[in-house]
Amino acid sequence: MIKEPYLIVIADDELHIREGLASYHWDRLGFQVVGIAKNGKEALHFIETMQPHVLLTDIKMPVMDGIELLKKISETKPYCKTIILTGYKEFEYARSAIQYGAINYLLKPFELDELEAVMIKIRNLLDEEILHISEEKDVDMGIDTAHFSHPIRESVKYIREHYGNKITLDTIANQVHLNASYFSTLFKQETKMNFVDYLKKYRLEQAKRFLLNEDLKVFEIANRIGIQNANYFTEVFKEYTGLSPLEFRKRVRNLP
């Protein structure tokens, strides 16, 4: 399987900094920018929508500053690694952000090699965490699988690896050597979701990521997530997100 990039949201009220960070060759380091915000409020929207792995944020911003943003996400998005961008005069203030979950800071003006060094450390940390939790937590769904029975853990793993193929209840039940009816009951009992809803939600979460690639057409994305009918995909995507696929793409397009 091709490793998916880690997702980044950038927040800074200075246009030249936003543009500079956005133009960096993130793909070389295994990252992809999914949101660019000029204040904390906009950044929070991107964080809630795109579930990024990394937040690069300035301290002093209008509407909502970096500290307030950190306070809001520290409890609800603890997995998101935050790097503070700060000017010399704000240095001591920035250090206080550590208590709200920031794991590093860059002092403006910083060199690109400084940024790269920090991001490599972040990437390695994320790699270790993903490796550790891959058997315990379905990150995309926010479901803790550590205490699932072996058949349910295996079924969740199968969905993650084959969501682009045709999958039915019987398919999964056969994979884990259970009667379909019993498997359906067990799956809902342990995940608190029925199998069909879980599969649909997982596929739509993947679709959100594919929509970041503007070279992919809607019908191509539908095919990639195992839905052959593009109209049906549009219908269920809008039901899930409140937006059509193209509206969603426009909403999260990386514009400074």
C-alpha positions in Angstrom: 0.0 0.0 0.0 1.2 3.6 -0.8 1.8 5.5 2.4 -0.5 8.5 2.7 1.0 11.9 3.6 0.6 13.4 7.0 -1.8 16.4 6.8 -0.9 20.0 7.9 -2.8 23.1 8.7 -1.0 26.4 8.6 -2.2 29.5 10.5 -0.5 32.9 10.3 -1.9 36.4 9.8 1.1 37.5 7.7 0.4 36.8 4.0 4.1 36.3 3.0 4.6 33.7 5.7 1.4 31.8 4.7 2.5 31.9 1.0 6.0 30.9 1.8 5.0 27.9 3.9 2.3 26.9 1.4 4.9 26.8 -1.4 7.3 24.6 0.5 7.9 21.2 -1.0 6.0 19.3 1.7 5.6 16.2 -0.4 9.4 15.5 -0.1 9.0 15.1 3.6 5.8 13.1 3.5 3.3 15.9 4.3 0.4 17.6 2.5 -1.1 21.0 3.4 -4.9 20.8 3.7 -5.7 24.2 5.1 -4.2 27.7 5.2 -5.7 30.2 7.7 -5.1 33.8 8.6 -6.5 33.5 12.1 -7.2 30.8 14.7 -10.9 30.7 13.9 -10.3 29.7 10.3 -7.6 27.2 11.5 -10.1 25.6 13.9 -12.5 25.1 11.0 -9.8 23.3 9.0 -8.8 21.2 12.0 -12.3 20.1 12.7 -13.0 19.4 9.0 -9.7 17.8 7.9 -8.4 16.2 11.1 -4.7 17.1 10.4 -1.8 15.5 12.0 0.2 18.8 12.3 -0.6 22.4 13.1 1.8 25.2 12.3 0.5 28.3 14.0 1.5 31.8 14.8 1.0 33.1 18.3 -0.4 36.6 17.7 -3.3 36.6 15.3 -6.6 38.4 15.1 -10.0 36.9 15.9 -8.5 34.0 17.7 -4.8 33.8 18.6 -2.6 30.7 18.7 -2.9 30.2 22.5 -6.7 30.2 22.4 -6.6 27.8 19.4 -4.3 25.4 21.3 -6.7 25.5 24.3 -9.6 24.5 22.1 -7.8 21.6 20.4 -5.7 20.3 23.3 -8.5 18.1 24.7 -10.5 17.3 21.5 -7.5 16.7 19.1 -4.6 15.5 21.3 -3.1 13.6 18.4 -2.5 16.9 16.5 1.2 18.0 16.8 1.5 21.7 17.1 4.5 23.9 16.2 4.4 27.5 17.3 5.7 30.2 15.0 6.8 33.2 17.1 8.6 36.5 16.9 11.5 37.3 19.3 9.3 39.6 21.5 6.7 36.9 21.9 9.3 34.2 22.8 8.4 33.8 26.5 4.7 34.0 25.6 5.2 31.2 23.1 6.9 29.0 25.7 3.8 29.1 27.8 2.0 27.3 24.9 3.9 24.1 25.8 1.4 23.6 28.6 -1.4 23.4 26.0 0.3 20.8 23.9 2.7 22.6 21.6 5.7 20.3 21.1 8.1 22.7 19.4 8.5 26.3 18.2 10.3 28.2 15.5 11.6 31.7 16.1 10.9 34.1 13.3 12.6 34.7 11.0 13.6 31.0 10.6 15.5 29.3 7.8 13.9 26.5 5.8 16.5 24.0 7.1 15.3 24.7 10.6 11.7 24.0 9.5 12.8 20.9 7.8 14.7 19.6 10.8 11.6 20.1 13.0 9.3 18.5 10.5 11.5 15.4 10.1 11.3 14.9 13.9 7.6 15.3 13.8 7.3 12.8 10.9 9.4 10.3 12.7 7.3 10.7 15.9 4.1 10.3 13.9 5.5 7.2 12.2 6.2 5.6 15.6 2.8 6.5 16.9 1.0 5.2 13.9 3.0 2.0 14.1 2.1 1.6 17.7 -1.6 2.3 17.5 -2.3 0.7 14.1 -3.3 -2.5 15.9 -5.2 -0.6 18.6 -7.0 2.3 17.0 -8.8 3.0 13.8 -7.5 6.6 13.5 -9.8 7.6 10.6 -12.9 6.6 12.6 -11.8 7.6 16.1 -12.7 4.2 17.4 -10.5 2.4 20.0 -10.1 -1.2 18.9 -7.7 -2.3 21.7 -10.4 -4.2 23.5 -12.2 -5.6 20.4 -12.4 -9.3 19.9 -10.0 -10.8 17.4 -12.7 -11.2 14.6 -13.8 -7.6 14.9 -10.2 -6.3 14.9 -9.5 -8.3 11.8 -12.7 -7.1 10.1 -11.7 -3.5 10.8 -8.3 -4.1 9.4 -9.8 -5.8 6.3 -12.0 -2.7 5.6 -9.0 -0.4 6.0 -7.0 -2.4 3.4 -9.8 -3.2 0.9 -12.3 -0.4 1.1 -11.8 0.3 -2.6 -13.1 -3.1 -3.5 -16.6 -4.6 -3.3 -17.2 -5.5 0.3 -20.4 -7.1 1.7 -21.3 -8.4 5.1 -20.8 -12.0 3.8 -17.4 -11.0 2.5 -16.2 -9.9 5.9 -17.9 -12.7 7.8 -16.2 -15.2 5.6 -12.8 -13.5 6.2 -13.2 -13.9 10.0 -14.9 -17.3 9.8 -18.1 -16.3 11.4 -21.8 -16.7 10.5 -22.9 -13.5 8.8 -25.8 -12.9 11.2 -23.6 -13.5 14.3 -20.9 -11.3 12.9 -23.3 -8.5 12.3 -24.5 -8.6 15.8 -21.0 -8.8 17.3 -19.8 -6.0 15.1 -22.5 -3.6 16.2 -22.1 -4.7 19.8 -18.4 -3.9 19.9 -18.2 -0.9 17.5 -21.5 0.7 18.4 -22.2 1.0 14.7 -23.7 -1.4 12.2 -21.4 -2.8 9.6 -23.0 -1.0 6.6 -22.7 2.4 8.4 -19.2 1.8 9.4 -18.1 0.9 5.9 -19.8 3.9 4.4 -18.3 6.3 6.9 -14.8 4.9 6.4 -15.1 5.2 2.7 -16.4 8.8 2.9 -13.5 9.8 5.2 -11.1 8.5 2.6 -13.1 10.4 -0.1 -12.5 13.7 1.8 -8.7 13.1 1.5 -8.9 12.2 -2.2 -10.8 15.4 -2.9 -7.7 17.3 -1.9 -6.2 16.1 -5.2 -7.9 18.4 -7.7 -6.7 16.2 -10.6 -9.1 13.5 -9.5 -12.6 13.7 -10.9 -15.6 12.9 -8.7 -16.3 9.6 -10.5 -12.7 8.5 -10.1 -12.9 9.2 -6.4 -16.1 7.2 -6.1 -14.4 4.3 -7.8 -11.4 4.5 -5.5 -13.6 4.1 -2.5 -15.6 1.2 -3.8 -18.7 3.1 -5.0 -19.4 2.6 -8.7 -22.2 5.1 -9.1 -21.0 8.7 -9.0 -24.4 10.1 -8.5 -25.0 7.8 -5.5 -21.5 8.8 -4.1 -22.5 12.5 -4.4 -25.7 11.9 -2.6 -24.2 10.0 0.3 -21.3 12.4 0.6 -23.6 15.4 0.8 -25.7 13.5 3.4 -22.5 12.9 5.4 -20.8 16.3 5.2 -23.6 18.7 4.3 -21.7 19.5 1.1 -21.4 18.0 -2.4 -18.0 16.7 -3.3 -17.2 19.7 -5.4 -18.5 22.1 -2.7 -16.3 20.3 -0.2 -13.3 20.6 -2.5 -13.9 24.3 -2.9 -14.3 24.9 0.8 -11.0 23.3 1.7 -9.0 24.5 -1.3 -5.7 25.9 -0.2 -6.1 29.6 -0.7 -4.2 32.0 1.5 
